Amino acid sequence: MMKDRRTIPYIIASVLLVFAPLYLNKYWIDVLNTVGLYALLGLSLNLIVGHAGLFNLGHAAFYAVGAYTAAILNTRYHIPILWLLPVSGLFAGLFAAVIARPIIHLRGDYLCMVTIGVGEIVRIALINNVFGITGGSNGIFGISRPSLFGYVIKRPPQFFYLIWIFVALTIFLFYRLDRYSRFGRALNYLRGDEIAAEGSGIDTAHYKLWAFILGAFWAGMAGTLYAAKMTIIAPESFSFWESVLMFLIVILGGSGSIPGVIFGAFLAIGLPELFRDFASARMLVYGVMMVLMMIFRKGGLLPARSRKFPIANVLKNEGRA
């Protein structure tokens, strides 16, 4: 009964969101589209920061790899943009594997500094048009609109349902991954106590690496949706500030918490639109919010709930019972 009561606010929020295009103007629908994109990015980073405990402040690099992969293949080879979702995710995941493998054992400030460096290297490489295909500081123009069964998606209400259906699918998959898979259990142990998890025989480096790869894969797909929505991308869209904003969403909402990340995206992206007259103070407000969260509510506004795994069920799932 208590569990059912906890789901009521989420059901109400979902129903309101589904019917939002019917009572909001195009501007606010577009704001919700941006919230949805950052919710995807926050969920992808949550795997790395919230579950694996890796301080990643270069997540915009994987977002950029996905967006540029989709843009290049679409504009040069005219591949439909939605077909490129898994392709861009794969490229971002492979890039993450190459980057993360030698640094996965780093912790805290050291890992944080390395990921910041990776993000800046990618951004500068895009600006300098290193491979001759990224368009330099001008970026890439003429990205085609997505289409489904011959129906072209180009207006904000249409993008709203495309983005939020993808968010709903992501929530479902990540929830199943967290609750009902060996990978999810390992990440829960990592989040609870990494030393105890390693002492219990869990290969922490292996699971951290795959969390990094999966998070980058999803960020790459979010980059494809961004490219399809904007039809133009440029290096300044993937700056260090973007990585900070994603990190803020995870920490503010609740590290390791799926509802917390969604709530954090609404607060970090949607709430500032209500106070556009004070846009110059946005960075100051974000900084104060981070300090206050670290002091008074380290788990976030909607923190992840601790879970208990009955040993008989764990052994059965592992194939030992």
JOZI-V894006 format. One record per run of one state. SS is the DSSP state (H for helix, E for strand, C for the rest). FROM is the first residue (numbers start at 1). LEN is the number of residues. If there is no record, write none. Layout:
ss | from | len
SS | FROM | LEN
SS | FROM | LEN
This chain:
ss | from | len
C | 1 | 1
H | 2 | 17
C | 19 | 1
H | 20 | 4
C | 24 | 2
H | 26 | 26
C | 52 | 8
H | 60 | 18
C | 78 | 3
H | 81 | 21
C | 102 | 6
H | 108 | 20
C | 128 | 8
H | 136 | 3
C | 139 | 1
E | 140 | 1
C | 141 | 6
E | 147 | 2
C | 149 | 2
E | 151 | 2
C | 153 | 3
H | 156 | 25
C | 181 | 1
H | 182 | 11
C | 193 | 1
H | 194 | 6
C | 200 | 4
H | 204 | 27
C | 231 | 2
E | 233 | 1
C | 234 | 1
H | 235 | 4
C | 239 | 1
H | 240 | 14
C | 254 | 4
H | 258 | 39
C | 297 | 14
H | 311 | 7
C | 318 | 4
